[in-house]
């Protein structure tokens, strides 16, 4: 949450919200400023806006992020129902200033988490399999959602396990990201629906430019992708020195940490956590233990997740097909090995439940005849575009 407008004459209340530093901007506003305001959250006192006035105000554009403080003398058995019928959350009477803040904090945080459809996959170290896991999750959503995109923000081109017949990528839009003039339509034209059935946005072709992307530019890019897609999967890599990686982790609280049972991986991550991540408040991860081996010498996944301080979401077995996947440009999911498929499905199911999606609901697929027609179109330079402008 960024901005909150408070319609209240209690200066102590406004000061408390500012001192808490949860919102980037806290501003006391008048009733006249409410209708045309662009705040993310509104907090309204019944001393300034009565129930009758509240009922005639059009505030539904803010969804669940409108709060109405009602005093004891105006509270009745039907007050909550009346306020709720207007799409507003009522704050009960006789709460302290701190209790009012916590009330707003807990609910806006919950709403923010629910609405956020960006999911970042970060590696505790290099070569733990972050790219493979992120791409496998995207593949697993094919047939469940046709608006999933994988974006590579680890400083690479993102074609380790897929073929991308394009020379475009983040390099082409760097200037427009910097000046914030990139449109959703232009971005959609760069997003390609690959052979596996999900969309991808090619990463950086020129490795000399990977340090030239500032977090603000990447945050803007992610916001545009949220407008175009139902699910945005980010391969954030493991290099915290990159601005794009910082933005990937800061932009969403939905973070997956990919680890292995190797002690050297945990050692490297703990050093990274203590020196950088904790100070940036990037300290909450869901744990995916990749390349697991059933050996009593090694730490088991549940215990390992506890050591990392996160919740175990899934464990994936070690498979000896990594090099083959690189050569054939495909993921381990394509081998249809039950243990691996089930592990990826667990991750996908958590994402689906978080977004309120029905995991397992099939989408309409393109028929073989349609694919042939589209192939002929490409021969004559007529690439098909979907309704969002992305290349199919």
N, C-alpha and C positions, 0 to 999 in steps of 0.2 A: 504494500500500500504506500502511495506517495503523498497524497494531499488530503487533508481533512478540513472541512469547514464547520465551525461551531457557532450555532445560533444560540447564544447564551451570554448573559451579562456577568457571569461569575468569572472574574479574572483569575482566581485561584485555580479553577478547573482548566482554563486555557493554559495557564502556566504549567500545570502538572503534565498535560499532554505534550507540551514542548520539551520539558525536562526529561520525559521518558525516552525521547528520540526514536520512537517506533515509526512515526510518520516523518517523511522528509520535510513536509511543510504543514504547519498548524496555523490556521487563520480564523480569527473571530470575524463573523460576517453578520449582516443584518438580514431581516426577512426578505427585503426587496432584492437582495443579491442571490437568494437561493435558486429561483427559477432559471436564471441564466448562468448558473455556476457550472464549472467543469471539474468539481472535486470528485475524488474517488470515493470519499466517505462523507456523510453529513451527520452531525450530531445536533439535535434540535431540542430545546427546552420548551415545555408547555407554558412557561411564563412569557415566552415571546410568541409562540404559535399555539393557539388553542386547538382543540380537537376538530372543531368545525372548520377552521382555516386549513388544518392538515388535510381534511377530506377533499378539499377543492384544489389542492396542489398536485401537480403532475410530477411525481418523483420516482416513477417506476423504472426509469432508465438506469438507475443505480442498483437495481436488483435488491439484494439482501443487505446492502451496505448503508442503509438509512436507519438511524437510531433516534428514538423519541423518549426523552426523559420526562416522566410524569410525576407530579408532586402528589403528596398524600391526599390533599383535599380534592383533587380531581380524579383520584383512583376509585373505580367501581368494579363490580364483578364482570362487567362487559367491556371494560376499557381495553384489555388486551386483545379481545376479539375484534373490536372496532379498529384499533391500530393495525393489527395484522391483516385485516381485510384491505387495507390500503398498501400492502406490501412493505410495511414498516415494522421494525423490531422495537418493541417497547422495553425500556429499562425501568424496572420496578422502583417504587419510591423508597426513601430513607436509606439510600446507599451512600457511602462515603465517596469522596472524590477518587480515591485510589480504587475503590470497588467499581466505580463507573468506568474508569480507564480499563481495568482488567476485563470487564464485561465486553467492552468494544474490542479490545485486543484479541481476546479468545475467539470471538465470532468472525472478525475480519480475517484473522489468520486462517481459520478454518475455511472461509469462503475463498480466500486466495489460493490455498492448497488445492481445493476442489476444482477451481476453474483453470489452474495452470496445466497446460497440455504439452509442456516441454519436459523431456526426460534426458538427463545427461549421464553418459557412461564414462567414468574416469578410471584410469588404471593406477593401481598402487605402485606400479613400476612399469617399465617398458617390457614388451613381449609377454605380458600376462594374458593376452588374448582379448583386449578391449574391443578392437575393431571387429573381430570375428563374432563376439557376443552381440554387439550392437546391430550388426547387419543381420544376424540370425533372428533377432527379435523382430526386425522389420519384415523379413521373409515370413515369419510365423503369423504376422497380421494379414498377409495376403489371403483374401477369402473372408476375412472378418471386417476389414475396413479398406476401402479403396483410396483413402486420403492419408497415407502415411509417408513421411519423408525422412530420409537419412541424410544428415549434413555432417561433413567431415571438418572438424575444427581442431585438428591436432597438428596442423602445419604441413600435411601431406595432400596428395591429390585424391585419396580415398578410393583408389581402384585396385587395392591388393587382392580382393576376392570378387571383383565384378568387372565386366568389360563396359567401358563407357566410350562410345564412339563420338566424342566431342572434344573440341579444343577450348571450349569456354569453361568458366569457373569463377571462383571468387576474384581472380586477378582482373577479370573484365569489369567488375562493378566496384572496385576499390574506391575510385574517385567519387562515385555516386553515394557510396556509403559514408564517406568522409563528409560530404556536403549535405547528406540526408535528402537527396532528391530522387533516390531510387523508388520506383513505383512497384506496387504489388504485381501489376501486369508484366513489367519488365523482368521481375524476379521469377515469375511463373514460367516465362519463356526459357529460362535457364534450367529449370527443374525437369529432369528427364525420367520417364517411366522405363525402368530397365526390364530385362528379360525375366527377372524374378517376379515382377508385378508390383513393386513399390517404387516410389519416386526417390531420386537422389539429386543432391546439389553438389557437383564436383568441387573439390577443394582447391588448394593452391598448386598451380603448375610450376611457378617460379619460386623455388625454395628460398631465394634471397629476400623475398617479400614477407616471409612468415612472421617476422618480428615487427612488421609495419602496420598491423591491425590493432587498433586500440579497443579496449573493452566497450566504449560507448558506441563505436561503429558496429561491432558484432551484436550488441544488444538490440540495436536498430534492425539489423538483419533478422534476428530471431523474432522480433515483434511482427515483421512483415510475413514471415513464414507461418506464424500463428494465425494470421488472417486467411491463409490459403489452405491450411491442412488441419486435419482432425488430431493427428499425433505427430509431434516433431521429436525425432530421436537424434541426439547429438553424440557423435564420437569425439569426446574431448581429449583423447590421448592421455598422456601422463606428464607432459612438460608444463609445469605451473609457471614457467617463465614467459609463456606466450600470452599475450593479451587476449587472444581468442579463447584460450582455455579458461582464463580467469572469468571472462564474460559468460562462458558456458556453465560454470558452476555458480556464479552469482545470480544468473537470470532465473533460476528455478530451484526450489527446495527439493525437487524430485531427482535425487542424485543416487546413482548406483556406483558402488566402488567394486571394481573387479580385482580380485586377489588370487593368489595361489597358496599352497601349503609351504612354500619355500620361506625359510626364516629370513633370508636376505631381502626378500620382498617386503616383509613386515618391518624390518630394520630401516629400509629406505623410506617407507611410508611414514613411520613414526617420526623420523627426523624432519620430513616434509611437513607433517602435521604440527609438530611442536614449534617449528620456526616460521611457518607461513600460514597454513590453513586455519589454525585456531585463531590467529591474530586477525584473519579476514572474516571470521565468523562462518567459515565454511567447514562446519564440524559435524554435520549430520549426513550419514550415508546409509543406504541399504546395501547389504553385502552379497556379492556373488562370488562363490569360491569356484574358480575355474581349474581345469586340469587336475581334478582330484584323483588321488590314488589311495586305495584302501590298504594302508600300511600302519601298523601300531607305532612305528617310529615317528610318524608325522601327526601333526595336530588335526583332529577331526573338525569338519566344517562348523558345527555349532560352537565348539570351544574357540575356534579361530575367530568367528564373528564376534564373540564376546571380547576377545583380545583387541580387536579393531574398534570396539565400542559401537557396533552397529547391529542391525537385525538381519539375520540370515534370510535371504529371499530364495536363493536357489544354489544348488551345487551341480557342476557339470563335470563329467568324467574326462580323464585324459584319453585322447584318441590320437593314433599315429598317422593321421592323414593331413597334417598341417601343410607340409610342402606340396602335396598333391593338390590341395585346395588353392594354393597360390598359383600353381602351374595351370590348373584348369579353370581358374577364376570362378570359384564357387565356395560355399560355406560348408561347414561340417553338418549343418542341418540337412543338406541334400542327400546325405548317406542314410538317412532314415534309421538311425540307431536309437532305440527306445529310450535309453537313459539320457542321452543328450536332448532328444526331442522333448521329453517330459520336463527336463530342467529349463529349457527355453520357454516352454508353455507356462510354467509357473511364473516367470517374469512377465510374460504377456498378460496373464490373467490378473496379476496385481495392477498392472497399468490400466486394464479394461475396467476393473472394479473401481479404481480411483476416479476414472472419467465417467462412470455411470454407464458404460457401454455393455451390451450383451455379448460377452465373449462366446464365439461359436456361431454367431449369426452370419450366414453366407451373404456375399454381395453378388450382384449380377456380373458374370464373367464374360469376356470377349469371346465370341465364337471363332472357330478356325477359319470360317469364311470371311469374317470381319478382318482377321489378321492378314489374310491373303490380299484383300482389297487395300489394306493399309500399306502392305509391302509394295504393291504396285504404285501407290501414291508416292512413296519415298523414292522410287526409281525415277520419278519425274519431278523430284524436288518439292513435293507437296506433303510435308510432314503434318500429320494430324495433331490437332490441339484439343485438349479437353476443355470443359466449360470454364476452367480457371486459367487457361492459357498455357499450361504446361505441355511439353512435348510427350506424346504417347509412343 
